Amino acid sequence: MVLRADLEDALAAARNKQEAASRRLTEAHDEAQAIITDATQQAMLIVAAAEQTADSLLEEARADAAREHAEAQAAAAAFRGQAEELLQAAHTEAERRRAEFAAELAGRDREHAEQLRRRDEQAEQRAEQI
C-alpha cells in the first residue's frame, strides 16, 4: 500500500505542478495579451500623431505653394510692366529718330532745291551773257 500511496502522492504532485504550470501559462497569456493590447493602442496613437503631422505639413506646403504662386504672379506682372515700359520707350525713341531723320531729309531736300535753283539762275545768267 505504501507503493500505491506513493504513487497517489506522486500523481497528486504532478497534478499540482500541471495546475501551477497551467496557471502560469494562463497568466503569461494574459500578460502577453495585455502587452499586445498596449502596443496596439500605442501604435494607433503613433499613427494618429503621424497623420496629424502629415496633415499639418500638407497644409503648410499648400500655403507655401499658394504664397509662392502669388509672389510669382506679382513678379511676372512687374516684369510685364517693365517690358511694356521698355517697349513704349523704344517706340518713343524710334518715333523721335524717325522724325529727326525726316526733318534732316527735308532740310537736305531744301538745300538741294536751293542749290538747283542757284544753278538754274547761274545757267540763265550765262545764257543771257552769251
Secondary structure, 3 states (H helix, E strand, C coil): CHHHHHHHHHHHHHHHHHHHHHHHHHHHHHHHHHHHHHHHHHHHHHHHHHHHHHHHHHHHHHHHHHHHHHHHHHHHHHHHHHHHHHHHHHHHHHHHHHHHHHHHHHHHHHHHHHHHHHHHHHHHHHHHHC
